[in-house]
Amino acid sequence: MSSTAITDIAALVTNDPSLGDGSPLGLIHDAALVIEGERVVWTGESSKAPATDNRVDAGGRAVLPGFVDSHSHLLFAGDRTEEFNARMSGRPYSAGGIRTTVAATRAASDAELERTLTRHLAEALRQGTTTFETKSGYGLTVHDEARALRVAAAHTDEVTYLGAHIVAPELADDPAAYVDLVTGEMLDACAPHARWIDVFCERGAFDGDQARAILTAGRARGLHPRIHANQLSHGPGVQLAVELDAASADHCTHLTDDDVDALAHSDTVATLLPGAEFSTRAPWPDARRLLDAGATVALSTDCNPGSSFTSSVPFCVALAVRDMGMTPDEAVWSATAGGARALRRDDVGRLSPGARADLVVLDAPSHVHLSYRPGVPLVAQVWRRGERR
Ligand SMILES: [Zn+2]
């Protein structure tokens, strides 16, 4: 197996506090990193780097772990430009919402779904995302949910069954029947293709009892829970996430003190998705409050065609620093190690020996530039599984 050293790294974010400056980022200055095969085998000061077969000079730039985007909805068809334009122009827009995407997704072929998925994955990779989760939830029939997950599973291990996104339009008058479908025949068809089960626990979607029934049924089939919780209003989602040991409670925009306390005393990560608040002009989630309480925070894109059509983790990092009270260091940690925690992964989101060699070289001397220079395409190189992409 050949070895490669990346040398002359001005600042290396390892996310291993036992390395470098001892901060949560485990920052090493004037650093090098050695890759063998798919793995990182050494990190340290550049002057002490061991001999390797190949050498790549980072030219005094910053290196950090590839972003771990733990929440996206990329199995869709259609377009909601008009809806966004109307919302941002203060005009009423009656047609629209998730149902528009459901209709277009059902009408799309498998090949179309896969083309849309791979186009967005390539776009995310160019912006530094090396691990991503993605969900079903725009099919809402047994056939359409299962095929979306099948398409997704060909491109990532982090596949989430979200049959409980909204009640399927044809069962709008009988939500109990839809919950039976989601926990019955649809679950049977979807479980083989997914690792996770998710539910949109919100007024107008699924209430606490329905969400508990759905997640419990999924767990009995070997799927692990995660929840869209407390996005639009206060509700039972966060408490349910903690009760069921969900890997993540996602959104967390409207939290009581009890919700914050429950997250802080659990292994459930609070995943914040500022692209959604940006794209709907909604109030920001309060990252500072969660961090000060001791909760683990992840940052993710929520990339979807309706409420957050961005695949850019750097954009979310900048928003989190500007508007959610995060420091630049915290935001970078949350977009890398935080995302890994939200997927219960320890092989990604860090750059210390044993980790997967997924990394980003920034066209900047420091990871702080991700929020200092918002909107600038700073990602110069992306390495995934030890290979430059
Ligand atoms: Zn979402």
Boltz pocket constraint, residues with backbone or C-beta under 6 A from the ligand:
constraints:
  - pocket:
      binder: B
      contacts: [[A, 71], [A, 72], [A, 73], [A, 228], [A, 302]]
      max_distance: 6.0
